[in-house]
Amino acid sequence: MSKKYPFSELPLSDDFMFGEVMRRESICTLFLEELLRKKIDHIVVIDRQKDLTDSYVDHGIRLDVYLKDEAGTVYNIEMQNVNNDKLEKRVRYYQSGIDRHQLEKATHYSELKDSFVIFVCGFDYFGYGYSIYEREMSLKNIPGSTYCDGSHAYFLNSKYKTGNGTAAILEFLQYLEKKDDDTEYQSELVKQVKDAVQDVRHDKSKEGQYMTLLMKLEDARREGIQEGIQEGIQEGIQEGRKEGEGAERKRIVRSMRETLSAAEIAKLLKLTENEIEDILKSF
């Protein structure tokens, strides 16, 4: 979860709000059309918190916003508020899970559809100041060559200095940075996003879901404290490392994994996602 706000002030950058807004078909369609500069006829599947658990790994991948268009192209859109580094490897891991779940038994890998992993970041991950970074692949020592396997990765930067996207995408990133709703936006994308944020803020059922999630986080935190981590979660984890086996840490992480993704647990416990994944693999 992101920084805590009153539900009536929850910003788009909050993980919960981002998922609720971006799962709306019209917003997803506009966002992808503006970012990728291509026409999308319609969305056929859209899920929030898509779980890609399978027998290949001991733990699954939960994708914030997962959707398919009419051509079968898969899109995963994620909000990233904390720079935990190694986003490139997270992209690789997500795309491997997406690919496995695209293929049914006896289906040939040539049937894989294109996939896009899109990270919307509240920080400049690569540090060059651009609003959009797109991964491209080519053959070494062959100028102008391309290597196309159907996988694509985009990293958006809300703190950009050089806007290299459409006017709508730049407004979208500007809106992510705003602390209020006073700005008048011109693009249809951000107008719809702004209205959707207000709809969610005034939806009592959504507020109930949000409060339930916060309570689960608090329950997980208290459970750790009650089991002897008296100096707080971070100090308790450090103590567990010194003690060697870290059995208590494993139990806490396993309990939290029932309701939270590895990325959310990492944020809560002040660990890297790789550390959480290593703990989960040990079960």
One Martini backbone bead per residue (centre of mass of N, CA, C, O) as a GRO file, in nm:
protein
  283
    1MET     BB    1   0.101   0.032   0.013
    2SER     BB    2   0.056   0.349   0.046
    3LYS     BB    3   0.013   0.623   0.168
    4LYS     BB    4  -0.191   0.744   0.404
    5TYR     BB    5  -0.538   0.828   0.355
    6PRO     BB    6  -0.814   0.958   0.335
    7PHE     BB    7  -1.060   0.843   0.142
    8SER     BB    8  -1.156   1.138   0.043
    9GLU     BB    9  -0.820   1.175  -0.056
   10LEU     BB   10  -0.756   0.965  -0.251
   11PRO     BB   11  -0.520   0.901  -0.475
   12LEU     BB   12  -0.419   0.769  -0.770
   13SER     BB   13  -0.135   0.660  -0.649
   14ASP     BB   14  -0.288   0.470  -0.503
   15ASP     BB   15  -0.321   0.141  -0.528
   16PHE     BB   16  -0.626   0.118  -0.495
   17MET     BB   17  -0.718   0.348  -0.684
   18PHE     BB   18  -0.572   0.260  -0.939
   19GLY     BB   19  -0.725  -0.006  -0.977
   20GLU     BB   20  -1.017   0.111  -0.986
   21VAL     BB   21  -0.972   0.305  -1.232
   22MET     BB   22  -0.806   0.114  -1.446
   23ARG     BB   23  -1.054  -0.100  -1.483
   24ARG     BB   24  -1.179   0.089  -1.675
   25GLU     BB   25  -1.236   0.059  -1.997
   26SER     BB   26  -1.220   0.352  -2.109
   27ILE     BB   27  -0.954   0.423  -1.965
   28CYS     BB   28  -0.775   0.199  -2.071
   29THR     BB   29  -0.809   0.264  -2.368
   30LEU     BB   30  -0.704   0.555  -2.365
   31PHE     BB   31  -0.431   0.501  -2.239
   32LEU     BB   32  -0.321   0.300  -2.455
   33GLU     BB   33  -0.360   0.478  -2.704
   34GLU     BB   34  -0.170   0.708  -2.605
   35LEU     BB   35   0.087   0.544  -2.541
   36LEU     BB   36   0.091   0.352  -2.820
   37ARG     BB   37  -0.044   0.472  -3.071
   38LYS     BB   38  -0.324   0.298  -3.089
   39LYS     BB   39  -0.589   0.104  -3.181
   40ILE     BB   40  -0.872   0.005  -2.973
   41ASP     BB   41  -1.161  -0.149  -2.990
   42HIS     BB   42  -1.157  -0.365  -2.737
   43ILE     BB   43  -1.228  -0.504  -2.426
   44VAL     BB   44  -1.247  -0.848  -2.291
   45VAL     BB   45  -1.043  -0.829  -2.038
   46ILE     BB   46  -1.069  -0.749  -1.676
   47ASP     BB   47  -0.837  -0.728  -1.398
   48ARG     BB   48  -0.789  -0.733  -1.051
   49GLN     BB   49  -0.552  -0.903  -0.915
   50LYS     BB   50  -0.403  -1.107  -1.086
   51ASP     BB   51  -0.361  -1.459  -1.058
   52LEU     BB   52  -0.050  -1.658  -1.145
   53THR     BB   53  -0.078  -1.925  -1.019
   54ASP     BB   54   0.139  -2.217  -1.013
   55SER     BB   55   0.340  -2.511  -1.034
   56TYR     BB   56   0.616  -2.367  -1.111
   57VAL     BB   57   0.557  -2.212  -0.844
   58ASP     BB   58   0.519  -2.133  -0.499
   59HIS     BB   59   0.444  -1.852  -0.615
   60GLY     BB   60   0.277  -1.580  -0.723
   61ILE     BB   61   0.119  -1.340  -0.941
   62ARG     BB   62   0.012  -1.002  -0.886
   63LEU     BB   63  -0.191  -0.808  -1.088
   64ASP     BB   64  -0.339  -0.514  -1.088
   65VAL     BB   65  -0.378  -0.474  -1.419
   66TYR     BB   66  -0.563  -0.697  -1.633
   67LEU     BB   67  -0.564  -0.729  -2.000
   68LYS     BB   68  -0.762  -0.763  -2.305
   69ASP     BB   69  -0.796  -0.756  -2.636
   70GLU     BB   70  -0.931  -0.842  -2.943
   71ALA     BB   71  -0.629  -0.974  -3.018
   72GLY     BB   72  -0.502  -1.086  -2.725
   73THR     BB   73  -0.360  -0.870  -2.595
   74VAL     BB   74  -0.151  -0.811  -2.317
   75TYR     BB   75  -0.206  -0.616  -2.010
   76ASN     BB   76   0.006  -0.453  -1.760
   77ILE     BB   77  -0.079  -0.233  -1.486
   78GLU     BB   78   0.145  -0.042  -1.270
   79MET     BB   79   0.200   0.090  -0.953
   80GLN     BB   80   0.496   0.289  -0.851
   81ASN     BB   81   0.617   0.427  -0.536
   82VAL     BB   82   0.870   0.236  -0.493
   83ASN     BB   83   1.225   0.222  -0.518
   84ASN     BB   84   1.350  -0.117  -0.535
   85ASP     BB   85   1.453  -0.197  -0.778
   86LYS     BB   86   1.463  -0.420  -1.039
   87LEU     BB   87   1.238  -0.379  -1.267
   88GLU     BB   88   1.341  -0.553  -1.499
   89LYS     BB   89   1.299  -0.828  -1.346
   90ARG     BB   90   1.000  -0.793  -1.302
   91VAL     BB   91   0.920  -0.794  -1.593
   92ARG     BB   92   1.030  -1.074  -1.657
   93TYR     BB   93   0.851  -1.225  -1.451
   94TYR     BB   94   0.575  -1.136  -1.551
   95GLN     BB   95   0.604  -1.236  -1.848
   96SER     BB   96   0.638  -1.534  -1.780
   97GLY     BB   97   0.358  -1.566  -1.649
   98ILE     BB   98   0.187  -1.473  -1.885
   99ASP     BB   99   0.282  -1.686  -2.089
  100ARG     BB  100   0.194  -1.942  -1.937
  101HIS     BB  101  -0.119  -1.842  -1.929
  102GLN     BB  102  -0.164  -1.839  -2.240
  103LEU     BB  103  -0.089  -2.138  -2.245
  104GLU     BB  104  -0.201  -2.429  -2.334
  105LYS     BB  105  -0.218  -2.737  -2.363
  106ALA     BB  106  -0.057  -2.805  -2.669
  107THR     BB  107   0.044  -2.524  -2.715
  108HIS     BB  108   0.217  -2.322  -2.909
  109TYR     BB  109   0.447  -2.064  -2.882
  110SER     BB  110   0.348  -1.923  -3.152
  111GLU     BB  111   0.066  -1.830  -2.998
  112LEU     BB  112   0.174  -1.594  -2.877
  113LYS     BB  113   0.099  -1.298  -2.754
  114ASP     BB  114   0.122  -0.994  -2.695
  115SER     BB  115   0.303  -0.803  -2.435
  116PHE     BB  116   0.239  -0.561  -2.163
  117VAL     BB  117   0.449  -0.379  -1.939
  118ILE     BB  118   0.329  -0.119  -1.709
  119PHE     BB  119   0.502   0.137  -1.537
  120VAL     BB  120   0.388   0.364  -1.292
  121CYS     BB  121   0.595   0.621  -1.177
  122GLY     BB  122   0.699   0.823  -0.880
  123PHE     BB  123   0.973   0.806  -1.052
  124ASP     BB  124   1.311   0.814  -1.184
  125TYR     BB  125   1.452   0.528  -1.266
  126PHE     BB  126   1.681   0.621  -1.494
  127GLY     BB  127   1.752   0.952  -1.485
  128TYR     BB  128   1.669   1.130  -1.774
  129GLY     BB  129   1.365   1.284  -1.758
  130TYR     BB  130   1.154   1.112  -1.881
  131SER     BB  131   0.820   1.010  -1.922
  132ILE     BB  132   0.923   0.778  -2.130
  133TYR     BB  133   1.013   0.430  -2.126
  134GLU     BB  134   1.135   0.209  -2.385
  135ARG     BB  135   1.180  -0.106  -2.474
  136GLU     BB  136   1.448  -0.226  -2.680
  137MET     BB  137   1.541  -0.466  -2.938
  138SER     BB  138   1.860  -0.596  -3.062
  139LEU     BB  139   2.127  -0.661  -3.264
  140LYS     BB  140   2.441  -0.699  -3.233
  141ASN     BB  141   2.618  -0.498  -3.458
  142ILE     BB  142   2.320  -0.414  -3.593
  143PRO     BB  143   2.208  -0.161  -3.737
  144GLY     BB  144   1.853  -0.139  -3.720
  145SER     BB  145   1.780  -0.374  -3.565
  146THR     BB  146   1.547  -0.638  -3.466
  147TYR     BB  147   1.389  -0.792  -3.167
  148CYS     BB  148   1.090  -0.993  -3.186
  149ASP     BB  149   0.880  -1.142  -2.913
  150GLY     BB  150   0.617  -0.959  -2.807
  151SER     BB  151   0.759  -0.794  -2.589
  152HIS     BB  152   0.679  -0.523  -2.353
  153ALA     BB  153   0.820  -0.209  -2.207
  154TYR     BB  154   0.708   0.038  -1.963
  155PHE     BB  155   0.818   0.364  -1.822
  156LEU     BB  156   0.677   0.589  -1.609
  157ASN     BB  157   0.722   0.956  -1.524
  158SER     BB  158   0.594   1.195  -1.302
  159LYS     BB  159   0.902   1.349  -1.282
  160TYR     BB  160   0.938   1.492  -1.537
  161LYS     BB  161   1.121   1.707  -1.789
  162THR     BB  162   1.063   1.531  -2.054
  163GLY     BB  163   0.816   1.525  -2.299
  164ASN     BB  164   0.744   1.199  -2.486
  165GLY     BB  165   0.435   1.235  -2.502
  166THR     BB  166   0.133   1.287  -2.498
  167ALA     BB  167  -0.080   1.513  -2.370
  168ALA     BB  168  -0.243   1.303  -2.204
  169ILE     BB  169  -0.005   1.164  -2.057
  170LEU     BB  170   0.105   1.419  -1.924
  171GLU     BB  171  -0.152   1.478  -1.763
  172PHE     BB  172  -0.158   1.215  -1.609
  173LEU     BB  173   0.115   1.266  -1.460
  174GLN     BB  174   0.030   1.533  -1.331
  175TYR     BB  175  -0.209   1.418  -1.166
  176LEU     BB  176  -0.038   1.233  -0.984
  177GLU     BB  177   0.103   1.503  -0.844
  178LYS     BB  178  -0.149   1.599  -0.727
  179LYS     BB  179  -0.325   1.737  -0.424
  180ASP     BB  180  -0.559   1.829  -0.617
  181ASP     BB  181  -0.870   1.938  -0.823
  182ASP     BB  182  -0.827   2.236  -0.971
  183THR     BB  183  -0.740   2.146  -1.233
  184GLU     BB  184  -0.765   2.195  -1.580
  185TYR     BB  185  -0.840   1.957  -1.815
  186GLN     BB  186  -0.829   1.846  -2.166
  187SER     BB  187  -0.838   1.551  -2.155
  188GLU     BB  188  -1.034   1.273  -2.161
  189LEU     BB  189  -0.872   1.094  -1.978
  190VAL     BB  190  -0.851   1.285  -1.720
  191LYS     BB  191  -1.148   1.341  -1.688
  192GLN     BB  192  -1.221   1.045  -1.625
  193VAL     BB  193  -1.028   1.001  -1.392
  194LYS     BB  194  -1.135   1.223  -1.206
  195ASP     BB  195  -1.423   1.110  -1.186
  196ALA     BB  196  -1.344   0.829  -1.076
  197VAL     BB  197  -1.217   0.921  -0.814
  198GLN     BB  198  -1.478   1.044  -0.702
  199ASP     BB  199  -1.648   0.790  -0.710
  200VAL     BB  200  -1.477   0.625  -0.513
  201ARG     BB  201  -1.482   0.825  -0.268
  202HIS     BB  202  -1.825   0.788  -0.270
  203ASP     BB  203  -1.790   0.475  -0.220
  204LYS     BB  204  -1.877   0.275   0.038
  205SER     BB  205  -1.780  -0.003  -0.062
  206LYS     BB  206  -1.487   0.085  -0.119
  207GLU     BB  207  -1.424   0.179   0.163
  208GLY     BB  208  -1.460  -0.100   0.289
  209GLN     BB  209  -1.231  -0.239   0.132
  210TYR     BB  210  -1.006  -0.052   0.226
  211MET     BB  211  -1.037  -0.099   0.534
  212THR     BB  212  -0.989  -0.402   0.523
  213LEU     BB  213  -0.701  -0.386   0.418
  214LEU     BB  214  -0.587  -0.219   0.653
  215MET     BB  215  -0.659  -0.429   0.871
  216LYS     BB  216  -0.480  -0.655   0.760
  217LEU     BB  217  -0.219  -0.503   0.797
  218GLU     BB  218  -0.252  -0.461   1.101
  219ASP     BB  219  -0.275  -0.757   1.181
  220ALA     BB  220   0.003  -0.839   1.077
  221ARG     BB  221   0.158  -0.649   1.261
  222ARG     BB  222   0.049  -0.754   1.536
  223GLU     BB  223   0.133  -1.046   1.508
  224GLY     BB  224   0.434  -0.988   1.517
  225ILE     BB  225   0.438  -0.856   1.795
  226GLN     BB  226   0.305  -1.096   1.961
  227GLU     BB  227   0.566  -1.285   1.872
  228GLY     BB  228   0.819  -1.076   1.975
  229ILE     BB  229   0.820  -0.797   1.805
  230GLN     BB  230   0.886  -0.517   2.000
  231GLU     BB  231   1.053  -0.308   1.794
  232GLY     BB  232   0.926  -0.384   1.542
  233ILE     BB  233   0.943  -0.497   1.231
  234GLN     BB  234   1.228  -0.414   1.145
  235GLU     BB  235   1.378  -0.499   1.406
  236GLY     BB  236   1.276  -0.792   1.403
  237ILE     BB  237   1.411  -0.875   1.140
  238GLN     BB  238   1.701  -0.812   1.232
  239GLU     BB  239   1.697  -1.012   1.467
  240GLY     BB  240   1.638  -1.264   1.298
  241ARG     BB  241   1.904  -1.259   1.144
  242LYS     BB  242   2.090  -1.292   1.395
  243GLU     BB  243   1.958  -1.574   1.488
  244GLY     BB  244   1.938  -1.708   1.175
  245GLU     BB  245   1.669  -1.869   1.086
  246GLY     BB  246   1.392  -1.699   1.078
  247ALA     BB  247   1.109  -1.835   1.150
  248GLU     BB  248   0.926  -1.595   1.219
  249ARG     BB  249   0.940  -1.450   0.951
  250LYS     BB  250   0.817  -1.675   0.778
  251ARG     BB  251   0.541  -1.684   0.920
  252ILE     BB  252   0.459  -1.394   0.862
  253VAL     BB  253   0.476  -1.397   0.555
  254ARG     BB  254   0.280  -1.630   0.509
  255SER     BB  255   0.036  -1.490   0.635
  256MET     BB  256   0.037  -1.234   0.448
  257ARG     BB  257   0.008  -1.391   0.163
  258GLU     BB  258  -0.305  -1.445   0.180
  259THR     BB  259  -0.360  -1.104   0.117
  260LEU     BB  260  -0.075  -1.040  -0.013
  261SER     BB  261   0.166  -0.928  -0.191
  262ALA     BB  262   0.500  -0.921  -0.224
  263ALA     BB  263   0.518  -0.613  -0.260
  264GLU     BB  264   0.352  -0.534  -0.005
  265ILE     BB  265   0.531  -0.677   0.201
  266ALA     BB  266   0.791  -0.527   0.137
  267LYS     BB  267   0.688  -0.249   0.220
  268LEU     BB  268   0.607  -0.319   0.516
  269LEU     BB  269   0.907  -0.465   0.592
  270LYS     BB  270   1.152  -0.329   0.445
  271LEU     BB  271   1.197  -0.502   0.187
  272THR     BB  272   1.269  -0.685  -0.066
  273GLU     BB  273   1.125  -0.876  -0.306
  274ASN     BB  274   1.346  -1.093  -0.312
  275GLU     BB  275   1.332  -1.166  -0.011
  276ILE     BB  276   1.040  -1.259  -0.013
  277GLU     BB  277   1.075  -1.479  -0.231
  278ASP     BB  278   1.280  -1.650  -0.071
  279ILE     BB  279   1.090  -1.716   0.161
  280LEU     BB  280   0.861  -1.851  -0.009
  281LYS     BB  281   1.045  -2.080  -0.130
  282SER     BB  282   1.098  -2.225   0.163
  283PHE     BB  283   0.807  -2.376   0.200
   0.00000   0.00000   0.00000
